[in-house]
Amino acid sequence: MSIHRIIDLIEPDNGCEGFLPGEEPTVTLVLDDGRQVKVYDRLAYEMDWDTGRTISDDDILAYASGL
């Protein structure tokens, strides 16, 4: 299992329209190995995935699939 540092977060700009009803906001985690992993914003907040924090390959497989 590898551990990766989150070096940046990319949040979508939905402009003045915001999100559609029922649409769950996402965020893209930019990792130190160059990968970009898209997860639900709520989950990133709950898991404390922020710039400078770490994420494992196991968490990426468990939480980032299906988006």
Protein Blocks (a to p, Z undefined) as FASTA:
>chain_A
ZZdddfbdcdddebjnlpaehiacddddddfkopacdddfklmmmnopaehiacdfklmm
mmmgoZZ
